[in-house]
Structure formats: C-alpha cells, structure tokens
Amino acid sequence: MSRFFVTTAISYPNGRPHIGHAYEVIATDWLARFARADGRETFFLTGTDEHGLKIAQAARKADVPPKQFVDEMVLHFKAMCDRLDISQDRFIRTTDEDHKAVCQALWQKMEAAGDIYLDRYEGWYSVRDEAYYDADELVVADDGTKLAPTGTEVVWTVEESWFFRLSRFQEPLLRLYAEQPEFVQPTNRLNEMRAFVERGLKDLSISRTSFDWGVPVPGSPDHVMYVWMDALTNYLTPSGWPAAGWEAKWPADLHVIGKDVVRFHAIYWPAFLMSAGLPLPRKVFGHGFVLNRGAKMSKSLGNIVEPGALADTFGVDPLRYYLLRAIQFGQDGEWSHETIGRRINADLANDLGNLAQRTLSMIAKACEGRVPPDGPATDADHALLAGVSTMLEEARAAHADVRPDLALDAIWARVSAVNGYLNEMAPWALRKTDPARADIVLYHAAECVRQIALLVQPAMPGSAARLLDQLAVAPKDRSFAAFGKRLVPGTPLPAPQGVFPRWVEPADEPDV
C-alpha cells in the first residue's frame, strides 16, 4: 500500500477562522479522503501556529498570558474542523511539547552542520507577516509609511540574533527547481521562487530577543526561535524524528499552502532540511485566495466571513462542494451567497439530486423497492457504463495534479450523461409498453449513481453516504476498490429520500 502524507499550512490563531482557512482545510481534506478511499495509507496534518510577536501582542491586548490566549483561540479552529467534517489525523499545536523538542533537535542539527552563527540583525520586519524584507522590496505609501510587498507595515528592527546561512543554499535550491520542477506548483509559483533565488539569498535571522513567546533556542536562554523556523518544523514533528522509525512517516508528499507563504515553504523550509541532512517534501502547492468583493479576507480589513455561518446557511456538504468545484485550485476565486445558491440548485438539486431521486423513486414504485434486473443490456447501456467507469482514472489524475475542481468536473460530466440517458430512454413511458426494458434502464441508472456517489465521497462525505445508504451499499464496499463491482439485482432498498434540497434565497427583512 502506498503512503500519502498531506498537510495544510498551520493557522495563526490571533483571530477567529475565516473562509480562507476553511477553503484550504476543505481542499486538503478532499485530497486525504480521496487517497484513503483509493487504498493509500494516509496521514493528514493540520493545526495552529501559536508563537511569535503577533500572538504576544494580541494576548497583551486581551490582558491574558499568551498560552491562555492561544488555548482559547485554538478552540475556534478545532470547532471549524469539526463543523466542516474535516478528517485530520492530527491537529498539531506548536505549543505541543513533542513539537518543541523536534524544533530544538533540528536547530542543533543545523548548528552542527555549521549553518548557524551569532550576529546582529538590522533590517525591516513586518509583524503581521512575521517576515523580513529587503529595502528594495518595500513600497512607500502616500503618507510615507514603508510597506512590505503584501501591503503590511514594516518596522526597523535592531537586535542580537542567530543567523542561518541561507546564502549557502542558493545553488542547491536552483538545482532542486531545475531537477524537480514539480516541487513547487502551480508553475507560476515555481517561476516566482526561481526568480527570487536567482536575485541572491541573504542569511536569515532565525531568533529573537525582543520577546520571549516562542521555542527557546538550545544553549541561548535569551533567544526564542523565529516563528517560521518553529512553524515549518510542525510538518516533521509527527514523524517522531529523530527517534527510531521516523523514516516510515517522512517526507511529506504534499504541503497545501496559500500563495502568500510560498517563499517560506519553497525556500526556507527546504534549505533548513538540506542543512540537517533530511529528505525534502515532494511537493509544495500554493493555492489562490477566496476573495470577498475582489479583496482577500483578513482580520485587519474587517471583511471576515466565518465558515460556520456559511455552513449553517447552505449546509456543510454544499459549501464544501462549492469551494472545491467553483474555484480552479491554484487561482483566486470570488464567492457570494448568490453564486453558492445558484451552484447548489443547478449542480446538486437539479443535476445529481434529481438523477438520484427520480431513479430511486421509480425503483421504489415499479420494482417493489428492490434493485431491478440488469440484462439483457443494449449497446446504449454498455456505452453508458463504459463512459461512467472512466471517471475514476480522470479523478485520480486530477488528484495527482492537486485539482479537486477537475475531478468534480469529470464526475458531473457523467451526471449529465446519465440524466441524458434517462431522458432518452424514458423508463416511465417504457413501463407501459416494455416493463422488462424499463427495469434494465433503471438498473443501469442506479449503477451509475452508485459509481458517482463513490467518487463524490471525498467532496461531500455526508451526502454521498446517504446516497450509498439508499442503494444498500455496505460500508466495506465504499472504497474505490469496489468501483468495479455492480449492484446485485433483487437487493432490497430503503425508501428513497431527497439528499440535496434546493436553496431558497431568504426574503429581505421587512422595514421596521
């Protein structure tokens, strides 16, 4: 059995989660669920990044100790995962004791390699980004404020710091990008990283003395680790490194991250691992943003939309489906209540919901609630099943390319084909002239619904389970290994129930 280890970026809990957090964790959940259903030994990691100056400042503002602050905020991120039916194998916190130990062990390996030295840091730092920027990267606002390329304010920082010899890894990184172009995806992100590295790398400040909320630097009690040194190491922590057996769980196959943090994952992280002599992750995929009226959602802009509220409005599975299907993964995408509602009605209620409901309702009424006979089949029946059966390989290819939208496109092309088949064959009319043929048509439609429901599971686990329940598919037959099986004629089926209700836009509140 092949292994699949996939991660999200860990969320910074200085505020409550928003739809951007939900988008990333839902997409990664799709990847993990798909791999599990396809028989791969899967480990899915997500969690929270709880150290750094931003957290210390937020805790001070709330007038509580930093640990108490993060303990309370993390509950919102865990609740989001529960609400959105996320199947993570570990929710890691960078305040976990095993994580601190791995951070310190990695530091010591990098130090032993001669890649860490003590010096004085002077430069521009963005507190909100937790990132350093060169002067030539900055822009000046109309009021004279210096801003990072992300638009965040930077401050001039001077302090003693431990440095990592990032400059030593310029050529190894360029060689990595040339020899493994799939390491950073999509390709435009790879090109951005290559161009950045080609301009030259400077050594990186990796400790702070101006605050103490972080992982202590081994042998330097006045220093805590730079928050990205700490945060990136979370991916390694679950392997148990450096204890025996870690090789069975590392490297990660895929880091799913936002496009705004690709630099940290595609430059700093592989350089840290190279220094420590550890294997690199196989792929870093930088997805786009979910935009609200053309703007990225952020706490500072005040345009946060809480995912729990959207799940309450539309349902968990319809929200998951929309985010996975409507946005090309890797690109930015817009959302609105209206576009989600239209997609629910068109794709879920009208297409898949109508296909399942009319097929199962006709079987319940005309076939005594049992799976109808499957033969003798016509060329049209064989062609239908042959076309539907090919969607598994298309979905596998989309999974390998980190494109849940393409996998769902392939599935919905078959939904459309089966609806067209039913319209053409008209089993409701055939029932009057050739009831045996009508049964065969209904069998093939139901079998197609079974295959479609199997592949829909990673996107909409609850809804797919209800469809498979209505087809009397046993839990042991819900992996992709059962894709080639067929419904058994004569199997009793439960009474059909609609799975995808239409969304009705709420009426405007009356004037008071």
VOGU-3710 file (C-alpha; in Angstrom, 3 decimals, decimal comma):
1> msrffvttai> 0,000/0,000/0,000  1,447/3,382/-0,997  1,693/6,151/1,588  0,233/9,655/1,343  1,187/12,353/3,868  -0,545/15,676/3,233  -0,582/18,899/5,259  -2,213/22,289/5,356  -0,303/25,341/6,438  -0,953/25,787/10,147
11> sypngrphig> -3,272/28,673/11,001  -2,238/31,680/13,057  -4,840/31,932/15,855  -4,649/35,644/16,598  -8,278/35,842/15,455  -11,128/33,524/14,539  -11,022/31,404/11,365  -12,495/32,748/8,128  -13,496/31,253/4,792  -9,873/31,316/3,608
21> hayeviatdw> -8,936/28,907/6,397  -11,950/26,762/5,511  -11,010/26,675/1,819  -7,537/25,308/2,478  -8,581/22,698/5,006  -11,535/21,507/2,871  -9,315/21,111/-0,196  -6,724/19,208/1,809  -9,451/17,069/3,337  -10,585/16,169/-0,199
31> larfaradgr> -7,038/15,095/-1,028  -6,787/12,972/2,129  -10,217/11,369/1,789  -9,585/10,565/-1,876  -6,264/8,893/-1,051  -7,824/6,844/1,754  -10,706/5,734/-0,475  -8,116/4,768/-3,092  -6,407/2,405/-0,639  -3,419/4,559/0,320
41> etffltgtde> -2,110/4,716/3,890  -2,908/8,364/4,566  -1,861/10,859/7,209  -3,476/14,312/7,176  -1,930/17,041/9,350  -3,382/20,434/10,183  -3,154/22,693/13,222  -2,190/26,064/14,617  0,955/28,221/14,699  0,893/29,671/18,208
51> hglkiaqaar> 4,148/31,551/18,795  5,549/34,863/17,608  5,203/38,578/18,180  1,661/38,860/16,765  0,360/36,364/19,306  2,253/38,066/22,129  0,765/41,427/21,134  -2,775/40,009/20,793  -2,505/38,369/24,231  -1,249/41,611/25,757
61> kadvppkqfv> -4,182/43,466/24,212  -6,577/40,874/25,684  -4,775/41,186/29,030  -4,138/37,437/29,353  -0,962/35,302/29,213  -0,092/34,104/25,673  -0,744/30,435/26,481  -4,190/31,199/27,828  -4,890/33,325/24,768  -3,969/30,560/22,289
71> demvlhfkam> -5,721/27,865/24,326  -8,947/29,824/23,916  -8,447/30,781/20,259  -7,473/27,282/19,139  -10,906/26,028/20,181  -12,409/28,024/17,291  -10,122/26,342/14,747  -10,852/22,887/16,115  -14,565/23,684/16,052  -14,243/24,733/12,394
81> cdrldisqdr> -12,682/21,381/11,537  -15,436/19,525/13,356  -18,176/21,614/11,736  -16,778/21,139/8,219  -16,318/17,361/8,613  -12,514/17,534/8,317  -10,805/14,155/8,716  -7,388/15,223/10,049  -5,246/12,539/11,705  -3,561/15,084/13,954
91> firttdedhk> -4,340/18,645/14,906  -0,889/19,890/15,848  -0,199/22,885/18,040  3,237/24,473/18,069  2,913/24,673/21,839  2,859/20,839/21,962  5,838/19,501/23,916  6,888/16,963/21,271  6,961/19,765/18,692  9,235/21,951/20,818
101> avcqalwqkm> 11,642/19,024/21,179  11,760/18,464/17,403  12,383/22,183/16,791  15,346/22,136/19,153  16,735/18,913/17,646  16,508/20,403/14,154  18,256/23,574/15,324  21,090/21,505/16,780  21,495/19,556/13,513  21,692/22,792/11,522
111> eaagdiyldr> 24,145/24,236/14,054  26,303/21,101/13,887  26,412/21,485/10,106  27,975/24,934/10,550  24,920/26,768/9,204  24,017/28,830/12,312  26,042/31,723/13,710  25,513/34,645/16,126  25,433/38,232/14,815  23,424/41,452/14,961
121> yegwysvrde> 20,231/41,944/12,931  19,300/45,308/11,466  16,504/45,459/8,938  12,858/45,802/8,002  10,371/43,466/9,660  6,619/43,022/9,182  4,963/41,989/12,429  1,770/40,955/10,657  3,616/38,780/8,100  6,233/37,629/10,643
131> ayydadelvv> 8,706/38,147/7,811  11,854/40,126/6,974  12,060/42,188/3,790  14,921/43,794/1,890  14,775/47,542/1,299  14,348/47,072/-2,451  11,182/45,038/-1,844  9,423/47,822/0,040  6,916/50,337/-1,272  6,198/53,735/0,245
141> addgtklapt> 2,603/54,741/0,986  1,301/58,235/0,322  1,829/59,147/3,967  5,447/57,945/3,866  4,831/54,636/5,669  7,055/51,836/4,403  5,132/48,724/3,383  6,056/45,137/2,566  5,040/43,730/-0,866  1,978/42,278/0,915
151> gtevvwtvee> 0,866/45,788/1,933  1,688/45,364/5,617  3,626/47,975/7,553  7,286/47,237/8,327  9,387/48,467/11,225  13,136/48,882/11,511  14,416/46,211/13,881  17,816/46,013/15,586  18,770/43,151/17,921  21,246/40,344/18,523
161> swffrlsrfq> 20,222/37,302/16,537  21,267/33,850/15,479  21,524/33,635/11,694  21,034/30,752/9,273  23,423/30,611/6,302  20,642/30,736/3,732  23,066/32,165/1,171  24,860/28,811/1,134  21,768/27,176/-0,343  21,208/29,379/-3,381
171> epllrlyaeq> 22,690/26,924/-5,867  21,208/23,804/-4,203  17,761/25,404/-4,373  18,135/26,373/-8,026  19,295/22,832/-8,757  16,248/21,485/-6,926  13,878/23,614/-9,027  15,624/22,532/-12,250  15,704/18,828/-11,448  12,292/18,621/-9,750
181> pefvqptnrl> 10,052/21,274/-11,330  7,045/19,621/-9,684  8,467/20,590/-6,275  6,627/23,937/-6,404  3,240/24,106/-8,099  1,462/25,667/-9,920  4,249/26,511/-12,375  3,864/30,272/-11,947  4,730/29,883/-8,253  7,852/27,910/-9,188
191> nemrafverg> 8,892/30,664/-11,581  8,434/33,278/-8,827  10,624/31,296/-6,425  13,320/30,679/-9,011  13,442/34,385/-9,868  13,658/35,318/-6,188  16,533/32,917/-5,519  18,382/33,952/-8,670  18,496/37,539/-7,378  20,629/36,267/-4,496
201> lkdlsisrts> 19,892/34,995/-0,995  20,977/36,689/2,214  21,488/34,903/5,503  18,326/34,693/7,578  17,796/35,898/11,141  16,244/32,919/12,972  15,985/34,074/16,585  14,519/36,961/18,552  15,368/38,578/21,885  12,765/41,363/21,940
211> fdwgvpvpgs> 10,052/38,996/23,248  10,024/35,542/24,849  6,894/33,864/23,441  8,454/31,100/21,372  10,545/27,934/21,409  13,770/28,533/23,396  16,997/28,334/21,393  19,180/25,488/22,715  22,028/26,950/24,800  20,787/30,555/24,409
221> pdhvmyvwmd> 18,127/31,194/27,062  17,641/34,821/25,997  16,662/33,821/22,449  13,484/32,275/21,055  13,259/30,826/17,554  11,990/32,891/14,648  8,340/31,923/14,309  8,753/30,461/10,804  11,620/28,230/11,956  9,218/26,930/14,598
231> altnyltpsg> 6,126/26,771/12,364  7,667/24,964/9,389  9,052/22,265/11,647  5,496/21,221/12,530  5,436/19,106/9,380  8,328/16,997/10,645  7,064/16,604/14,220  4,510/13,776/13,662  7,204/11,548/12,160  8,807/11,276/15,615
241> wpaagweakw> 12,193/12,433/14,265  14,903/11,971/15,453  13,640/8,847/17,267  13,863/5,484/15,505  11,226/4,806/12,851  10,760/8,366/11,649  11,699/7,368/8,084  8,420/5,472/7,751  6,475/8,726/8,119  8,663/11,322/6,388
251> padlhvigkd> 8,910/13,051/3,931  5,532/14,670/3,385  4,084/14,098/-0,062  2,342/17,446/-0,279  2,170/20,772/1,556  -1,043/22,648/0,641  -0,499/26,342/1,414  -1,666/29,822/0,438  0,239/31,615/-2,296  1,324/34,297/0,193
261> vvrfhaiywp> 3,547/31,868/2,143  5,189/30,010/-0,754  8,551/31,702/-0,094  8,780/30,220/3,389  7,867/26,722/2,192  9,795/26,646/-1,071  12,996/28,439/0,054  13,445/28,464/3,824  11,974/25,029/4,571  13,956/23,005/2,012
271> aflmsaglpl> 17,114/24,899/2,988  16,589/24,009/6,676  16,092/20,358/5,739  19,102/20,316/3,422  21,240/21,711/6,236  20,011/18,991/8,614  20,535/16,266/6,004  16,830/15,363/5,898  14,657/14,422/2,901  12,602/17,196/1,343
281> prkvfghgfv> 8,827/17,163/0,921  7,822/16,024/-2,548  5,572/18,927/-3,496  4,506/22,378/-2,296  1,254/23,638/-3,829  0,389/27,328/-3,417  -3,339/27,867/-3,895  -5,076/31,176/-4,535  -7,320/33,249/-2,310  -11,081/33,172/-1,853
291> lnrgakmsks> -11,980/36,799/-2,481  -14,800/38,813/-0,993  -15,759/41,641/-3,376  -12,352/41,385/-5,002  -10,359/41,555/-1,741  -8,561/38,889/0,240  -10,276/38,298/3,555  -8,297/39,451/6,552  -8,886/40,482/10,126  -7,359/43,905/9,530
301> lgnivepgal> -9,727/44,700/6,637  -12,740/43,656/8,665  -14,233/41,545/5,838  -14,108/38,204/7,641  -16,829/35,673/6,868  -16,985/32,864/9,407  -17,241/29,413/7,812  -19,625/28,175/10,493  -22,182/30,782/9,484  -21,910/29,742/5,827
311> adtfgvdplr> -22,310/26,084/6,790  -25,427/26,998/8,764  -26,836/28,848/5,749  -26,041/26,386/2,960  -25,167/23,102/4,672  -21,704/21,637/5,193  -21,533/19,477/2,073  -22,937/22,089/-0,331  -20,394/24,611/0,993  -17,579/22,077/0,589
321> yyllraiqfg> -18,756/21,293/-2,935  -18,917/24,939/-3,946  -15,409/25,754/-2,733  -13,954/22,669/-4,417  -15,773/22,956/-7,749  -16,342/26,634/-8,421  -12,722/27,780/-7,977  -9,860/26,497/-10,118  -7,451/25,267/-7,490  -4,300/27,355/-7,683
331> qdgewsheti> -6,118/30,514/-8,806  -8,042/33,172/-6,922  -11,814/32,818/-6,820  -14,765/35,005/-5,912  -17,711/33,913/-3,825  -21,085/35,314/-2,871  -24,255/33,966/-1,309  -25,944/34,167/-4,707  -23,272/32,186/-6,569  -23,225/29,485/-3,891
341> grrinadlan> -27,014/29,246/-4,005  -27,104/29,017/-7,809  -24,469/26,307/-7,814  -26,346/24,309/-5,165  -29,572/24,444/-7,163  -28,038/23,751/-10,567  -25,458/21,074/-9,721  -26,800/19,443/-6,579  -30,588/19,789/-6,569  -31,235/19,763/-10,336
351> dlgnlaqrtl> -28,432/17,503/-11,597  -27,246/14,888/-9,093  -30,187/15,211/-6,706  -32,767/14,891/-9,471  -30,899/11,953/-11,039  -30,788/10,022/-7,791  -34,300/10,924/-6,685  -36,106/10,015/-9,881  -34,115/6,810/-10,341  -34,688/5,577/-6,796
361> smiakacegr> -38,296/6,746/-6,691  -39,143/4,830/-9,878  -37,408/1,737/-8,495  -39,347/2,037/-5,241  -42,640/2,356/-7,102  -42,181/-0,028/-10,041  -39,684/-2,607/-8,752  -41,064/-3,217/-5,258  -38,152/-1,294/-3,764  -35,539/-3,789/-4,985
371> vppdgpatda> -32,577/-3,395/-7,345  -34,046/-4,260/-10,772  -32,616/-6,850/-13,219  -29,506/-5,828/-15,177  -29,944/-7,566/-18,523  -30,024/-8,183/-21,361  -28,264/-4,841/-21,887  -28,174/-2,878/-25,130  -25,238/-1,103/-26,741  -26,537/2,132/-25,228
381> dhallagvst> -26,469/0,588/-21,740  -22,934/-0,716/-22,212  -21,767/2,639/-23,584  -23,249/4,455/-20,606  -21,458/2,286/-18,044  -18,211/2,376/-20,020  -18,299/6,173/-20,059  -19,077/6,440/-16,372  -16,381/3,934/-15,378  -13,594/6,050/-16,926
391> mleearaaha> -14,164/8,905/-14,483  -12,131/7,128/-11,782  -8,908/7,447/-13,761  -9,709/11,066/-14,607  -10,286/11,766/-10,915  -7,012/10,056/-9,991  -5,157/12,237/-12,489  -6,820/15,334/-11,014  -5,814/14,212/-7,521  -2,189/13,832/-8,625
401> dvrpdlalda> -2,322/17,356/-10,076  -3,984/18,770/-6,916  -7,082/19,804/-8,861  -10,272/18,875/-6,992  -12,194/21,098/-9,402  -11,168/18,920/-12,357  -12,138/15,737/-10,519  -15,608/17,155/-9,866  -15,860/18,362/-13,471  -15,255/14,773/-14,589
411> iwarvsavng> -17,894/13,430/-12,212  -20,509/15,997/-13,228  -19,926/15,256/-16,898  -21,142/11,725/-16,062  -24,065/13,068/-14,039  -25,128/14,949/-17,159  -24,651/11,843/-19,320  -26,801/9,666/-17,057  -29,536/12,296/-16,913  -29,433/12,413/-20,713
421> ylnemapwal> -29,670/8,613/-20,868  -32,746/8,617/-18,623  -34,391/11,351/-20,674  -33,747/9,433/-23,883  -34,811/6,016/-22,585  -37,823/7,402/-20,658  -38,377/4,380/-18,382  -41,591/5,949/-17,093  -43,029/5,614/-20,617  -41,366/2,240/-21,267
431> rktdparadi> -43,124/0,914/-18,193  -46,376/0,946/-20,167  -45,048/-0,893/-23,255  -41,945/-2,838/-22,191  -41,643/-3,108/-18,401  -38,675/-5,524/-18,617  -36,718/-2,957/-20,642  -37,710/-0,214/-18,204  -36,242/-2,292/-15,354  -32,934/-2,642/-17,231
441> vlyhaaecvr> -32,756/1,097/-17,836  -33,384/1,770/-14,148  -30,708/-0,748/-13,166  -28,088/0,996/-15,293  -29,063/4,422/-13,983  -28,862/3,181/-10,382  -25,491/1,550/-11,003  -24,177/4,818/-12,406  -25,457/6,664/-9,327  -23,543/4,167/-7,175
451> qiallvqpam> -20,272/4,842/-9,009  -20,848/8,589/-8,927  -21,616/8,511/-5,193  -18,387/6,607/-4,514  -16,335/9,336/-6,176  -18,338/12,150/-4,597  -17,422/10,931/-1,086  -14,197/12,957/-0,662  -16,031/16,187/-1,516  -19,350/15,579/0,250
461> pgsaarlldq> -18,883/12,704/2,694  -22,227/13,028/4,462  -24,342/13,403/1,316  -22,517/10,614/-0,511  -23,041/8,319/2,467  -26,795/8,983/2,343  -26,880/8,154/-1,367  -24,936/4,931/-0,815  -27,238/4,029/2,086  -30,231/4,331/-0,255
471> lavapkdrsf> -28,504/1,979/-2,701  -27,832/-0,513/0,146  -24,070/-0,317/-0,454  -22,330/-1,848/2,569  -19,614/0,232/4,304  -16,980/-2,314/3,239  -17,872/-1,630/-0,405  -17,413/2,146/-0,333  -13,716/2,370/-1,192  -12,596/2,840/-4,783
481> aafgkrlvpg> -11,582/-0,815/-4,816  -15,301/-1,567/-5,071  -15,717/0,707/-8,085  -15,822/-2,238/-10,487  -18,450/-4,123/-8,506  -22,083/-3,960/-9,545  -25,374/-3,602/-7,732  -26,908/-7,006/-7,063  -30,380/-7,393/-8,620  -33,067/-8,149/-6,078
491> tplpapqgvf> -31,322/-6,337/-3,208  -33,956/-4,575/-1,096  -33,523/-0,806/-0,915  -34,719/1,608/1,764  -37,350/4,188/0,952  -35,760/6,964/-1,130  -35,263/10,387/0,394  -34,006/13,578/-1,183  -30,389/14,390/-0,370  -29,948/17,825/-1,943
501> prwvepadep> -32,734/20,296/-1,152  -32,996/23,445/-3,223  -31,626/26,627/-1,708  -34,144/29,428/-1,452  -32,724/32,904/-1,018  -34,139/34,421/2,170  -36,578/37,270/1,627  -35,363/40,698/2,607  -36,168/41,655/6,137  -39,242/43,940/6,234
511> dv> -38,701/47,571/7,005  -39,388/48,399/10,636
//
